[in-house]
């Protein structure tokens, strides 16, 4: 990626992009967070990309790529989320025609927001159950119509546009931070910020456990395709890091990367919502969640976390709460073999503690003569309460199986 190797030139281009953006949207705020600073013994700042016009940083790369191609009349993209909205917003701003391909499984909220941002300038095409199919259709259409395919990350102009996040951090902070924590999907944001800051700050690149394509590429020494991807943190759930972005990031070292559990991210999302009133999508909460793993290494340092997006559909809130409770150990599901006799249910209920609450109760097998299988979900205030509860079950001779962390059974039963 020759364009990114010339640091002085890249600095100039990134700064020029940041200045040009001010004609379209204001800079996003860099806010010191007292709660996190006190909790981690550091000076924690949040770069609030969740407060951009499309609630993510993606419009920056789209803006810069379109600005560099004033003669292009048609822009084509494939996306199931934030990139689609950024491209749509910028097509409308530049008065360009956009065709955005989205998987048919995309939530209606994201489809409607893409159409809202693009207006008459954008056509949304729904095709493919999986993103790879959608991407292939978009690229074939682009080749046929002669449009410009706008990659969500693997494009020098997109990378340059994303670097405007670093430009703003430097200006707003008045200096470079000691450390920046950056979520990684395809690598566009990380590549831009690394190319701008260079070796003058430290980095932590954060990925969801179910989509750690940067870590896989670093281990292999080249981009590799993950065999499967957990799409919960959809803004960072990428199966293969970009070729150009990896060329920039290949020297960061495994020690500067973190993978975080998707369920744990849910606890951070709830904390930021309940304590700070900040709405973050799963990918947008990755950098904040990663602070838990950085521990003593950041004490006394100035750390900037990029909250990359806030496109969260509140219909997903029950799922987020559920995953957070299961991760924290305060909600469990199990299958119980319960005698089918009068009073058996009452005997079982007597084993519950004062802070234990039944959240799910369903007979799975109703035809057995002597015993029936029951699916039970229990919530409690402290995970230690389950030790007491399961001890009582064992003492009474109940047969049961904890399926809380059984992915296959949970998928079908919970």
VMD Tcl script that draws the C-alpha trace (Angstrom):
set ca {
  {0.00 0.00 0.00}
  {2.38 2.63 -1.30}
  {0.13 5.56 -0.55}
  {0.27 4.81 3.16}
  {4.06 4.44 3.35}
  {4.73 8.14 2.77}
  {3.87 9.43 6.24}
  {4.22 13.16 5.52}
  {2.03 12.91 2.45}
  {-0.50 10.77 4.27}
  {-0.65 13.29 7.13}
  {-1.37 16.07 4.65}
  {-4.06 14.10 2.85}
  {-5.76 13.03 6.08}
  {-5.78 16.58 7.39}
  {-7.14 17.87 4.08}
  {-9.90 15.27 4.24}
  {-10.79 16.30 7.79}
  {-11.00 19.96 6.77}
  {-13.16 19.16 3.73}
  {-15.56 17.13 5.89}
  {-16.49 20.22 7.88}
  {-18.55 21.40 4.91}
  {-20.76 18.32 5.38}
  {-20.76 17.38 9.07}
  {-19.11 18.60 12.30}
  {-16.31 16.78 14.07}
  {-17.41 14.20 16.58}
  {-16.68 15.04 20.23}
  {-13.77 13.70 22.26}
  {-15.11 13.45 25.81}
  {-13.33 12.54 29.01}
  {-15.27 9.86 30.88}
  {-15.02 10.31 34.65}
  {-16.66 6.95 35.43}
  {-14.19 4.92 33.38}
  {-11.24 7.07 34.42}
  {-11.92 6.43 38.09}
  {-12.64 2.75 37.54}
  {-9.39 2.05 35.68}
  {-7.11 4.61 37.30}
  {-6.38 6.29 33.97}
  {-7.37 9.36 31.96}
  {-10.00 7.75 29.70}
  {-11.42 9.66 26.73}
  {-14.10 8.49 24.31}
  {-13.98 9.48 20.66}
  {-17.70 9.49 20.04}
  {-18.13 8.24 16.48}
  {-21.55 7.05 17.61}
  {-22.56 10.74 17.45}
  {-21.85 11.24 13.73}
  {-24.83 11.97 11.44}
  {-25.11 8.24 10.63}
  {-24.03 7.13 14.12}
  {-20.75 5.60 12.95}
  {-17.40 6.62 11.45}
  {-18.19 4.98 8.11}
  {-19.35 8.15 6.39}
  {-15.78 9.50 6.62}
  {-14.32 6.97 4.21}
  {-17.32 7.25 1.90}
  {-16.96 11.04 1.86}
  {-13.27 10.94 1.00}
  {-13.65 8.34 -1.74}
  {-16.48 10.27 -3.40}
  {-14.65 13.57 -3.08}
  {-11.68 12.04 -4.90}
  {-13.90 10.96 -7.81}
  {-15.96 13.98 -8.86}
  {-16.47 12.55 -12.36}
  {-18.00 9.27 -11.18}
  {-21.77 9.17 -11.54}
  {-22.54 5.78 -10.00}
  {-21.29 4.36 -6.72}
  {-22.00 0.75 -5.76}
  {-21.63 -0.80 -2.31}
  {-22.42 -4.01 -0.46}
  {-23.19 -3.77 3.23}
  {-25.56 -4.94 5.94}
  {-25.12 -1.93 8.17}
  {-23.01 1.13 8.85}
  {-21.16 1.27 5.53}
  {-24.47 1.22 3.68}
  {-25.73 4.18 5.69}
  {-22.51 6.13 5.23}
  {-22.53 5.61 1.47}
  {-26.22 6.51 1.26}
  {-25.69 9.72 3.26}
  {-22.82 10.81 1.05}
  {-24.57 9.95 -2.24}
  {-27.29 12.35 -1.23}
  {-24.77 15.01 -0.20}
  {-22.78 14.78 -3.43}
  {-25.83 14.32 -5.65}
  {-24.55 10.97 -6.91}
  {-26.47 7.86 -7.82}
  {-25.89 4.99 -5.42}
  {-26.91 1.35 -5.59}
  {-26.45 -0.47 -2.30}
  {-26.75 -4.25 -2.11}
  {-27.88 -5.67 1.24}
  {-28.49 -9.29 2.34}
  {-32.15 -10.26 2.53}
  {-31.56 -11.10 6.19}
  {-30.70 -7.48 7.06}
  {-32.92 -6.09 9.86}
  {-35.64 -3.72 8.62}
  {-34.30 -0.91 10.81}
  {-31.00 -0.82 8.89}
  {-32.74 -1.03 5.53}
  {-35.08 1.83 6.35}
  {-32.26 4.02 7.70}
  {-30.21 3.44 4.56}
  {-33.17 4.50 2.43}
  {-33.81 7.48 4.68}
  {-30.23 8.75 4.44}
  {-30.03 8.20 0.69}
  {-33.47 9.41 -0.34}
  {-34.01 9.48 -4.09}
  {-30.26 9.23 -4.69}
  {-30.00 5.62 -3.57}
  {-31.51 2.33 -4.67}
  {-31.39 -0.54 -2.19}
  {-31.18 -4.03 -3.69}
  {-31.93 -6.96 -1.40}
  {-30.15 -10.12 -2.48}
  {-28.39 -13.12 -0.94}
  {-28.86 -14.85 2.39}
  {-25.18 -14.35 3.22}
  {-22.91 -11.35 2.74}
  {-20.55 -13.16 0.34}
  {-23.46 -13.66 -2.07}
  {-24.46 -10.02 -1.68}
  {-20.92 -8.85 -2.33}
  {-20.60 -10.95 -5.47}
  {-23.87 -9.56 -6.82}
  {-22.78 -5.98 -6.11}
  {-19.43 -6.43 -7.83}
  {-21.03 -8.08 -10.86}
  {-23.53 -5.23 -11.14}
  {-20.75 -2.69 -10.81}
  {-18.71 -4.30 -13.59}
  {-21.74 -4.43 -15.87}
  {-22.82 -0.83 -15.29}
  {-19.37 0.71 -15.10}
  {-19.83 2.17 -11.64}
  {-17.26 2.68 -8.91}
  {-17.30 -0.02 -6.25}
  {-16.89 1.58 -2.85}
  {-15.25 -0.91 -0.49}
  {-16.13 -0.63 3.20}
  {-12.44 -0.78 4.18}
  {-10.02 -2.10 1.55}
  {-9.53 1.14 -0.39}
  {-6.74 3.75 0.06}
  {-9.18 6.66 -0.12}
  {-11.49 5.05 2.43}
  {-8.54 4.41 4.76}
  {-7.42 8.01 4.33}
  {-10.91 9.22 5.21}
  {-11.07 7.07 8.33}
  {-7.75 8.62 9.43}
  {-9.66 11.86 10.01}
  {-10.67 10.30 13.34}
  {-7.00 10.50 14.39}
  {-6.68 14.04 13.02}
  {-9.55 15.18 15.22}
  {-8.23 13.38 18.30}
  {-4.87 15.14 17.98}
  {-6.54 18.54 17.59}
  {-9.13 18.06 20.33}
  {-6.72 16.60 22.87}
  {-4.02 19.12 22.01}
  {-1.45 16.33 21.86}
  {-1.20 12.65 21.05}
  {-2.72 10.19 23.53}
  {-0.48 7.68 25.26}
  {-2.64 4.89 23.90}
  {-5.58 4.42 21.54}
  {-8.00 1.51 21.64}
  {-9.46 0.77 18.22}
  {-12.12 -1.78 17.19}
  {-11.21 -3.84 14.13}
  {-13.48 -5.33 11.50}
  {-11.95 -5.16 8.04}
  {-9.18 -2.89 9.29}
  {-9.98 0.44 7.62}
  {-10.22 2.50 10.79}
  {-7.16 0.89 12.38}
  {-5.10 1.33 9.21}
  {-6.01 4.99 8.94}
  {-5.23 5.79 12.57}
  {-1.97 3.81 12.57}
  {-0.86 5.51 9.39}
  {-1.55 8.92 10.89}
  {-0.21 8.47 14.43}
  {2.70 6.24 13.40}
  {4.94 5.15 16.25}
  {4.17 8.16 18.42}
  {1.47 6.39 20.42}
  {0.64 2.86 21.54}
  {-2.22 0.83 20.12}
  {-4.63 -1.84 21.20}
  {-6.65 -3.35 18.35}
  {-9.81 -5.08 19.57}
  {-11.85 -7.76 17.81}
  {-14.84 -9.87 18.81}
  {-13.88 -13.46 19.57}
  {-16.17 -14.72 16.82}
  {-14.63 -12.46 14.14}
  {-10.93 -12.10 14.93}
  {-9.69 -11.87 11.33}
  {-6.75 -9.55 12.14}
  {-5.40 -11.93 14.77}
  {-5.78 -14.86 12.39}
  {-3.93 -12.97 9.66}
  {-1.10 -11.98 12.02}
  {-0.69 -15.61 13.06}
  {-0.66 -16.79 9.44}
  {1.42 -13.92 8.11}
  {-1.23 -13.14 5.50}
  {-5.00 -12.54 5.26}
  {-6.97 -15.72 5.82}
  {-10.69 -16.42 5.71}
  {-12.24 -17.46 9.00}
  {-14.24 -20.71 8.72}
  {-17.18 -19.11 10.53}
  {-18.12 -15.74 11.99}
  {-20.32 -14.80 14.93}
  {-22.36 -11.92 13.54}
  {-23.58 -10.54 16.88}
  {-21.04 -7.68 16.77}
  {-21.96 -7.13 13.13}
  {-20.02 -3.88 12.78}
  {-16.78 -5.80 13.37}
  {-17.72 -9.33 12.32}
  {-15.56 -9.74 9.21}
  {-14.37 -13.10 7.91}
  {-11.25 -11.81 6.14}
  {-9.24 -8.67 6.72}
  {-8.55 -6.53 3.66}
  {-5.37 -7.03 1.63}
  {-4.47 -3.36 1.76}
  {-5.42 -2.90 5.39}
  {-3.36 -5.93 6.40}
  {-0.38 -4.53 4.55}
  {-0.59 -1.59 6.94}
  {-1.38 -3.58 10.07}
  {0.88 -6.59 9.57}
  {3.54 -5.20 11.88}
  {1.38 -4.41 14.90}
  {2.18 -7.67 16.70}
  {-0.14 -10.04 18.51}
  {0.69 -8.42 21.84}
  {-1.15 -5.30 20.68}
  {-4.35 -7.15 19.82}
  {-7.19 -8.30 22.04}
  {-10.22 -10.48 21.43}
  {-13.22 -9.98 23.66}
  {-16.20 -12.21 24.30}
  {-19.44 -11.08 22.64}
  {-21.47 -11.84 25.77}
  {-19.12 -9.77 27.91}
  {-19.52 -6.89 25.47}
  {-23.22 -6.99 26.34}
  {-22.40 -6.22 29.98}
  {-20.44 -3.17 28.79}
  {-23.29 -2.03 26.54}
  {-25.70 -2.18 29.49}
  {-23.24 -0.41 31.78}
  {-22.71 2.44 29.32}
  {-26.46 2.75 28.80}
  {-27.45 2.59 32.47}
  {-24.57 4.57 33.97}
  {-23.67 7.03 31.21}
  {-26.78 7.13 29.04}
  {-24.63 6.22 26.01}
  {-26.17 3.93 23.38}
  {-23.54 1.76 21.69}
  {-23.89 -1.07 19.23}
  {-21.86 -4.22 20.01}
  {-18.93 -3.23 17.78}
  {-19.05 0.30 19.19}
  {-18.57 -1.04 22.73}
  {-15.51 -3.19 21.92}
  {-12.92 -0.55 22.80}
  {-14.54 0.24 26.16}
  {-14.94 -3.43 27.02}
  {-11.27 -4.06 26.26}
  {-10.22 -1.78 29.14}
  {-11.01 -4.66 31.51}
  {-8.18 -6.70 30.00}
  {-5.63 -3.88 29.97}
  {-5.48 -3.54 33.75}
  {-2.31 -2.07 35.26}
  {-0.84 -1.36 31.82}
  {-2.99 1.75 31.41}
  {-2.92 3.14 34.95}
  {-1.94 6.81 34.95}
  {-1.99 7.00 31.14}
  {-4.10 9.00 28.72}
  {-6.16 6.50 26.76}
  {-8.60 7.21 23.90}
  {-11.25 4.60 23.13}
  {-12.97 4.93 19.76}
  {-16.67 4.18 20.21}
  {-17.13 3.33 16.56}
  {-20.91 3.14 16.29}
  {-24.27 3.50 17.98}
  {-26.66 1.94 15.49}
  {-28.47 -0.20 18.01}
  {-32.00 -1.45 17.50}
  {-33.69 -1.42 20.90}
  {-35.66 -4.49 19.89}
  {-32.35 -6.29 20.55}
  {-32.18 -5.03 24.15}
  {-33.77 -8.17 25.65}
  {-31.14 -10.27 23.84}
  {-28.34 -8.04 25.10}
  {-29.64 -8.26 28.67}
  {-30.00 -12.03 28.37}
  {-26.44 -12.47 27.10}
  {-25.08 -10.14 29.79}
  {-26.86 -12.05 32.56}
  {-25.63 -15.39 31.28}
  {-22.06 -14.09 31.03}
  {-22.24 -12.67 34.56}
  {-23.53 -16.00 35.86}
  {-26.77 -14.59 37.28}
  {-29.03 -16.40 34.81}
  {-28.91 -20.07 33.99}
  {-30.93 -22.58 32.02}
  {-31.11 -26.26 32.80}
  {-33.15 -29.34 32.01}
  {-34.60 -31.00 35.09}
  {-36.05 -34.50 35.43}
  {-39.10 -33.83 37.56}
  {-41.31 -36.54 39.11}
  {-44.86 -36.41 37.79}
  {-46.77 -36.67 41.04}
  {-48.87 -34.29 43.10}
  {-46.68 -31.90 45.08}
  {-43.51 -32.49 43.04}
  {-43.48 -28.94 41.69}
  {-44.01 -27.46 45.14}
  {-41.12 -29.52 46.51}
  {-38.89 -28.13 43.79}
  {-39.99 -24.52 44.35}
  {-39.15 -24.84 48.02}
  {-35.49 -25.22 47.02}
  {-35.33 -21.73 45.53}
  {-33.65 -19.01 47.55}
  {-35.26 -15.63 48.37}
  {-33.42 -13.93 45.48}
  {-34.01 -16.67 42.89}
  {-36.68 -16.06 40.27}
  {-38.05 -18.44 37.63}
  {-37.81 -16.78 34.21}
  {-38.74 -19.81 32.11}
  {-40.64 -23.02 32.87}
  {-41.65 -25.39 30.11}
  {-42.42 -29.09 30.00}
  {-40.45 -30.71 27.19}
  {-41.90 -34.20 27.54}
  {-45.44 -34.58 28.83}
  {-46.15 -38.23 28.06}
  {-43.77 -39.94 30.49}
  {-45.52 -41.86 33.26}
  {-43.25 -41.21 36.16}
  {-40.93 -38.36 35.17}
  {-41.07 -35.37 32.86}
  {-38.28 -33.23 31.41}
  {-38.61 -29.55 32.22}
  {-36.73 -26.60 30.75}
  {-36.13 -24.07 33.52}
  {-34.54 -20.64 33.45}
  {-33.63 -18.97 36.74}
  {-32.43 -15.44 37.44}
  {-30.76 -14.43 40.68}
  {-28.94 -11.45 42.14}
  {-25.56 -13.11 42.71}
  {-23.94 -15.95 40.78}
  {-22.94 -17.56 44.09}
  {-26.63 -18.28 44.75}
  {-26.48 -20.99 42.11}
  {-23.88 -22.90 44.11}
  {-26.38 -23.08 46.96}
  {-29.26 -23.98 44.67}
  {-27.43 -26.74 42.79}
  {-26.18 -28.08 46.13}
  {-29.79 -28.50 47.24}
  {-30.68 -30.25 43.97}
  {-27.79 -32.68 44.45}
  {-28.74 -33.29 48.06}
  {-32.31 -34.17 47.07}
  {-31.14 -36.46 44.26}
  {-32.55 -34.50 41.33}
  {-31.22 -35.26 37.85}
  {-30.49 -32.11 35.88}
  {-28.23 -30.69 33.20}
  {-26.98 -27.10 32.97}
  {-27.34 -26.06 29.30}
  {-26.53 -22.35 29.72}
  {-23.30 -22.62 27.73}
  {-24.36 -25.41 25.41}
  {-24.52 -23.57 22.08}
  {-26.50 -26.22 20.21}
  {-29.14 -26.92 22.87}
  {-29.46 -23.22 23.70}
  {-30.07 -22.42 20.05}
  {-33.02 -24.79 19.86}
  {-34.49 -24.52 23.35}
  {-33.82 -21.04 24.71}
}
mol new
graphics top color blue
foreach p $ca { graphics top sphere $p radius 0.5 }
foreach p [lrange $ca 0 end-1] q [lrange $ca 1 end] { graphics top cylinder $p $q radius 0.2 }
display resetview
